Amino acid sequence: MNAWIILSLAICALSNVQAEQTDAQFQQEVLRIHNKYRAHHDTEPMTLNPKMCKEAKAYAEILAQEGQLRHSNHQRHGDGENLAMVRGFDMTGEYVTDMWYVEVCDYNFDTGEIKIESRGGFISHFAQVVWKSSTQLGIGKFKVGSETYAVVRYRKPGNYVGQFQQNVQQGQFKASECPALKKKVDIFGLKKNHVHKNIRQKVL
């Protein structure tokens, strides 16, 4: 059996496990997983902001129609913003949050910077998920064809230079968690932002 058939069967199997999440289900799962990770890092939970959710949904539609990821400017009123896109399989609230959170494995809690061996990668998505002073979330997604775009906004925004160590806490996190985290995100044996025929995952 060739690799393409195996991948196709894997997608079908995943699709049969559960139906695509509604907007409300997606929002609640993104919120729940954010707060799970925030608790793991000794950080207070966040709450949904309905107006921010509406704006995030509208911007996700713009991205889906354009077929690209790009950060918004005036549309987000200074809020922080994490973006993601998947192609070829259904995006869940847990999966998209894990795509951002897995960057914890590249973060140096002693320096508040990216690990030297991870230079060229990202830590900003993870940092925003657990950023201590962020308290409100706006969550939206939009699907066109086989591509689903997600926009999650954070108020107050995170990722301020010089403020990482006081806002990104290690809590109970241990580096030994990383292999399982990476495997959880890399469900098709793909690297983040890597394209394999009709399957793709990307963050910005």
Contacts in CASP RR format, 6 or more apart in sequence:
PFRMAT RR
TARGET T0000
AUTHOR 0000-0000-0000
METHOD contacts of the structure
MODEL  1
MNAWIILSLAICALSNVQAEQTDAQFQQEVLRIHNKYRAHHDTEPMTLNP
KMCKEAKAYAEILAQEGQLRHSNHQRHGDGENLAMVRGFDMTGEYVTDMW
YVEVCDYNFDTGEIKIESRGGFISHFAQVVWKSSTQLGIGKFKVGSETYA
VVRYRKPGNYVGQFQQNVQQGQFKASECPALKKKVDIFGLKKNHVHKNIR
QKVL
4 197 0 8 1.000
7 188 0 8 1.000
7 196 0 8 1.000
7 197 0 8 1.000
7 199 0 8 1.000
10 188 0 8 1.000
11 88 0 8 1.000
11 89 0 8 1.000
11 199 0 8 1.000
14 89 0 8 1.000
14 90 0 8 1.000
14 187 0 8 1.000
15 89 0 8 1.000
15 90 0 8 1.000
18 90 0 8 1.000
20 90 0 8 1.000
20 143 0 8 1.000
21 29 0 8 1.000
21 90 0 8 1.000
21 91 0 8 1.000
21 92 0 8 1.000
21 93 0 8 1.000
23 57 0 8 1.000
23 140 0 8 1.000
23 141 0 8 1.000
26 91 0 8 1.000
26 92 0 8 1.000
26 93 0 8 1.000
26 139 0 8 1.000
26 140 0 8 1.000
26 141 0 8 1.000
26 150 0 8 1.000
27 48 0 8 1.000
27 53 0 8 1.000
27 138 0 8 1.000
27 139 0 8 1.000
27 140 0 8 1.000
29 92 0 8 1.000
29 93 0 8 1.000
29 94 0 8 1.000
29 97 0 8 1.000
30 93 0 8 1.000
30 96 0 8 1.000
30 97 0 8 1.000
30 137 0 8 1.000
30 139 0 8 1.000
30 150 0 8 1.000
30 152 0 8 1.000
31 46 0 8 1.000
31 47 0 8 1.000
31 48 0 8 1.000
31 137 0 8 1.000
31 139 0 8 1.000
33 93 0 8 1.000
33 94 0 8 1.000
33 97 0 8 1.000
33 98 0 8 1.000
33 101 0 8 1.000
34 45 0 8 1.000
34 46 0 8 1.000
34 97 0 8 1.000
34 129 0 8 1.000
34 137 0 8 1.000
35 45 0 8 1.000
35 46 0 8 1.000
37 97 0 8 1.000
37 101 0 8 1.000
37 129 0 8 1.000
37 130 0 8 1.000
38 44 0 8 1.000
38 45 0 8 1.000
38 46 0 8 1.000
38 129 0 8 1.000
38 130 0 8 1.000
39 45 0 8 1.000
40 171 0 8 1.000
40 172 0 8 1.000
40 173 0 8 1.000
41 130 0 8 1.000
41 168 0 8 1.000
41 169 0 8 1.000
41 170 0 8 1.000
41 171 0 8 1.000
41 172 0 8 1.000
41 173 0 8 1.000
42 169 0 8 1.000
42 171 0 8 1.000
42 172 0 8 1.000
43 130 0 8 1.000
43 131 0 8 1.000
43 132 0 8 1.000
43 169 0 8 1.000
44 132 0 8 1.000
44 135 0 8 1.000
46 134 0 8 1.000
46 135 0 8 1.000
46 136 0 8 1.000
46 137 0 8 1.000
46 154 0 8 1.000
47 135 0 8 1.000
47 136 0 8 1.000
47 137 0 8 1.000
48 136 0 8 1.000
48 137 0 8 1.000
48 138 0 8 1.000
48 139 0 8 1.000
49 136 0 8 1.000
49 137 0 8 1.000
49 138 0 8 1.000
49 155 0 8 1.000
52 79 0 8 1.000
52 136 0 8 1.000
52 137 0 8 1.000
52 138 0 8 1.000
52 139 0 8 1.000
52 153 0 8 1.000
52 155 0 8 1.000
53 137 0 8 1.000
53 138 0 8 1.000
53 139 0 8 1.000
53 140 0 8 1.000
55 75 0 8 1.000
55 76 0 8 1.000
55 138 0 8 1.000
55 153 0 8 1.000
56 138 0 8 1.000
56 139 0 8 1.000
56 140 0 8 1.000
56 151 0 8 1.000
56 152 0 8 1.000
56 153 0 8 1.000
57 140 0 8 1.000
57 141 0 8 1.000
57 142 0 8 1.000
57 151 0 8 1.000
58 75 0 8 1.000
59 72 0 8 1.000
59 75 0 8 1.000
59 76 0 8 1.000
59 151 0 8 1.000
60 140 0 8 1.000
60 141 0 8 1.000
60 142 0 8 1.000
60 149 0 8 1.000
60 150 0 8 1.000
60 151 0 8 1.000
61 142 0 8 1.000
61 149 0 8 1.000
63 69 0 8 1.000
63 70 0 8 1.000
63 83 0 8 1.000
63 85 0 8 1.000
63 142 0 8 1.000
63 149 0 8 1.000
63 151 0 8 1.000
64 142 0 8 1.000
64 143 0 8 1.000
64 144 0 8 1.000
64 147 0 8 1.000
64 148 0 8 1.000
64 149 0 8 1.000
65 144 0 8 1.000
67 85 0 8 1.000
67 144 0 8 1.000
67 147 0 8 1.000
67 149 0 8 1.000
69 83 0 8 1.000
69 84 0 8 1.000
69 85 0 8 1.000
69 149 0 8 1.000
69 202 0 8 1.000
69 203 0 8 1.000
69 204 0 8 1.000
70 83 0 8 1.000
70 204 0 8 1.000
71 81 0 8 1.000
71 83 0 8 1.000
71 204 0 8 1.000
72 81 0 8 1.000
72 151 0 8 1.000
76 153 0 8 1.000
78 157 0 8 1.000
79 138 0 8 1.000
79 153 0 8 1.000
79 154 0 8 1.000
79 155 0 8 1.000
79 157 0 8 1.000
80 128 0 8 1.000
80 134 0 8 1.000
80 153 0 8 1.000
80 154 0 8 1.000
80 155 0 8 1.000
80 157 0 8 1.000
80 158 0 8 1.000
80 159 0 8 1.000
81 151 0 8 1.000
81 152 0 8 1.000
81 153 0 8 1.000
81 154 0 8 1.000
81 157 0 8 1.000
82 100 0 8 1.000
82 125 0 8 1.000
82 128 0 8 1.000
82 129 0 8 1.000
82 151 0 8 1.000
82 152 0 8 1.000
82 154 0 8 1.000
82 203 0 8 1.000
83 149 0 8 1.000
83 150 0 8 1.000
83 151 0 8 1.000
83 152 0 8 1.000
83 203 0 8 1.000
83 204 0 8 1.000
84 91 0 8 1.000
84 96 0 8 1.000
84 99 0 8 1.000
84 100 0 8 1.000
84 149 0 8 1.000
84 150 0 8 1.000
84 201 0 8 1.000
84 202 0 8 1.000
84 203 0 8 1.000
84 204 0 8 1.000
85 147 0 8 1.000
85 148 0 8 1.000
85 149 0 8 1.000
85 150 0 8 1.000
85 200 0 8 1.000
85 201 0 8 1.000
85 202 0 8 1.000
85 203 0 8 1.000
86 95 0 8 1.000
86 96 0 8 1.000
86 147 0 8 1.000
86 148 0 8 1.000
86 200 0 8 1.000
86 201 0 8 1.000
86 202 0 8 1.000
87 146 0 8 1.000
87 147 0 8 1.000
87 148 0 8 1.000
87 198 0 8 1.000
87 199 0 8 1.000
87 200 0 8 1.000
87 201 0 8 1.000
88 146 0 8 1.000
88 147 0 8 1.000
88 198 0 8 1.000
88 199 0 8 1.000
88 200 0 8 1.000
89 188 0 8 1.000
89 199 0 8 1.000
90 148 0 8 1.000
91 141 0 8 1.000
91 148 0 8 1.000
91 150 0 8 1.000
93 150 0 8 1.000
95 185 0 8 1.000
95 187 0 8 1.000
96 150 0 8 1.000
96 152 0 8 1.000
97 129 0 8 1.000
98 181 0 8 1.000
98 184 0 8 1.000
98 185 0 8 1.000
99 125 0 8 1.000
99 185 0 8 1.000
99 192 0 8 1.000
99 201 0 8 1.000
99 203 0 8 1.000
100 125 0 8 1.000
100 126 0 8 1.000
100 128 0 8 1.000
100 129 0 8 1.000
100 203 0 8 1.000
101 125 0 8 1.000
101 126 0 8 1.000
101 129 0 8 1.000
101 130 0 8 1.000
101 181 0 8 1.000
102 126 0 8 1.000
102 178 0 8 1.000
102 181 0 8 1.000
102 182 0 8 1.000
102 184 0 8 1.000
102 185 0 8 1.000
102 192 0 8 1.000
103 121 0 8 1.000
103 122 0 8 1.000
103 123 0 8 1.000
103 124 0 8 1.000
103 125 0 8 1.000
103 126 0 8 1.000
103 127 0 8 1.000
104 123 0 8 1.000
104 126 0 8 1.000
104 173 0 8 1.000
104 178 0 8 1.000
104 181 0 8 1.000
105 175 0 8 1.000
105 178 0 8 1.000
105 181 0 8 1.000
105 182 0 8 1.000
106 114 0 8 1.000
106 115 0 8 1.000
106 118 0 8 1.000
106 121 0 8 1.000
106 122 0 8 1.000
106 123 0 8 1.000
106 126 0 8 1.000
107 113 0 8 1.000
107 114 0 8 1.000
107 115 0 8 1.000
107 123 0 8 1.000
107 126 0 8 1.000
107 127 0 8 1.000
107 168 0 8 1.000
108 114 0 8 1.000
108 115 0 8 1.000
109 165 0 8 1.000
109 168 0 8 1.000
109 169 0 8 1.000
109 170 0 8 1.000
111 165 0 8 1.000
112 164 0 8 1.000
112 165 0 8 1.000
112 168 0 8 1.000
113 123 0 8 1.000
113 164 0 8 1.000
114 120 0 8 1.000
114 121 0 8 1.000
114 122 0 8 1.000
114 123 0 8 1.000
122 203 0 8 1.000
124 159 0 8 1.000
125 203 0 8 1.000
127 158 0 8 1.000
127 159 0 8 1.000
127 164 0 8 1.000
127 167 0 8 1.000
127 168 0 8 1.000
128 134 0 8 1.000
128 154 0 8 1.000
128 157 0 8 1.000
128 158 0 8 1.000
128 159 0 8 1.000
130 168 0 8 1.000
130 169 0 8 1.000
131 154 0 8 1.000
131 157 0 8 1.000
131 158 0 8 1.000
131 159 0 8 1.000
131 167 0 8 1.000
131 168 0 8 1.000
132 166 0 8 1.000
132 167 0 8 1.000
132 168 0 8 1.000
132 169 0 8 1.000
133 156 0 8 1.000
133 158 0 8 1.000
133 167 0 8 1.000
134 154 0 8 1.000
134 155 0 8 1.000
134 156 0 8 1.000
134 157 0 8 1.000
134 158 0 8 1.000
135 155 0 8 1.000
135 156 0 8 1.000
136 154 0 8 1.000
136 155 0 8 1.000
137 152 0 8 1.000
137 153 0 8 1.000
137 154 0 8 1.000
137 155 0 8 1.000
138 152 0 8 1.000
138 153 0 8 1.000
138 154 0 8 1.000
138 155 0 8 1.000
139 150 0 8 1.000
139 151 0 8 1.000
139 152 0 8 1.000
139 153 0 8 1.000
140 150 0 8 1.000
140 151 0 8 1.000
140 152 0 8 1.000
141 148 0 8 1.000
141 149 0 8 1.000
141 150 0 8 1.000
141 151 0 8 1.000
142 148 0 8 1.000
142 149 0 8 1.000
143 149 0 8 1.000
146 198 0 8 1.000
158 167 0 8 1.000
160 167 0 8 1.000
185 192 0 8 1.000
185 201 0 8 1.000
186 192 0 8 1.000
188 196 0 8 1.000
188 199 0 8 1.000
190 196 0 8 1.000
190 199 0 8 1.000
190 200 0 8 1.000
190 201 0 8 1.000
192 201 0 8 1.000
192 202 0 8 1.000
192 203 0 8 1.000
193 201 0 8 1.000
193 202 0 8 1.000
193 203 0 8 1.000
194 200 0 8 1.000
194 201 0 8 1.000
END
